[in-house]
Amino acid sequence: MKLGRLETVAVIGNGIIGHGIAQIFAAAGKKVVMIGRNQDSLDRAMKKIAASLDEFATHGIIERSAPQASLARIQTSLQLGDAAAAQFVIEAVTEDLPLKLDLFGRLDRICPPPAVLGSSSGQPASALIAKVAYPERVIATHFWYPPQLIPLVEVCAGPKTSPDVTRWVCQVLKQAGKEPAVIDKEIPGFIGNRLQFAMLREAWALWASGAASAEAIDTVVRNSFGRRVGITGPIESADAGGLYTMYHFGKSLMPHLDTNPEPPAAIAELVAKGANGIANGQGVCDWSKRNGAQLIAARMEELFRWLKADKARGQ
């Protein structure tokens, strides 16, 4: 496929991922059309983008004059047809596969090739092409929350995706300041969620078995490999620690790791009782004694610290 310069991005959806993606490309100097279902939600999304850009300016990531210029590049719309002028269309709607299938079918008719159709969800490209006449331009582009603060975008082509599309998508993501990671074959959950949930499964299992409190488990992670993982990933860490040692330790430990295909019954019981973590103050942790909003704010500050470090390194 012959793919040219990216000038306009259409983002379909304006929720927690969609408005972040719109901010990313607007801040990178691209025209953005953010398409939503109602004007009220689009207006709220624009206010969130404005507040986020102000945070970027406050933290010195962008110039003080940059937020207004970025906001001026974003057009909101209620009409899917307004995606027609975009060279890159990114779906960021709710996780409803029939909705996504219908949406990609409509986008395929609205947006003439070679416009690229990406999905920001965890759905593989091959799951989205049933109603698409040009499947070679459909690709998974899995942004992480919050997308404007997390550099990673997992890029995964389907069996029918053109290699030119994969290369082009990685190029435009890098130009927008993101760090694309190409996944070579479609697998459920891609890479990040599989690793994240492998650790969560073991953490939940340890807590449910009574091996340790939630506080102790989180303390172990934060104050051990949590300090290293931003520098060395798990495979690099194993090589750094000595592959021989890590292999033999793995042989002795892996048989004892949790392999249950379902979350522990204790977690299911909490969910059945209405627990939703920090959102409603009920979870594995006792949020009546902790400030959940303060914890989330501290996490955001840490993400900004990393972005500033990235900028200092010229990334």
Secondary structure as UniProt FT lines:
FT   STRAND          8..12
FT   TURN            16..17
FT   HELIX           18..27
FT   TURN            28..29
FT   STRAND          31..35
FT   HELIX           39..58
FT   TURN            59..60
FT   TURN            64..65
FT   HELIX           66..72
FT   STRAND          74..77
FT   HELIX           80..85
FT   STRAND          88..91
FT   HELIX           97..110
FT   TURN            113..114
FT   STRAND          116..119
FT   HELIX           125..128
FT   TURN            130..131
FT   HELIX           135..137
FT   STRAND          138..143
FT   TURN            147..149
FT   STRAND          152..157
FT   TURN            159..160
FT   HELIX           163..175
FT   TURN            176..177
FT   STRAND          179..183
FT   TURN            188..191
FT   HELIX           192..208
FT   TURN            209..210
FT   HELIX           214..222
FT   TURN            223..224
FT   HELIX           225..228
FT   TURN            229..231
FT   HELIX           234..241
FT   HELIX           243..253
FT   HELIX           254..256
FT   HELIX           265..272
FT   TURN            273..274
FT   TURN            278..281
FT   TURN            287..288
FT   HELIX           292..312
FT   TURN            313..314
//
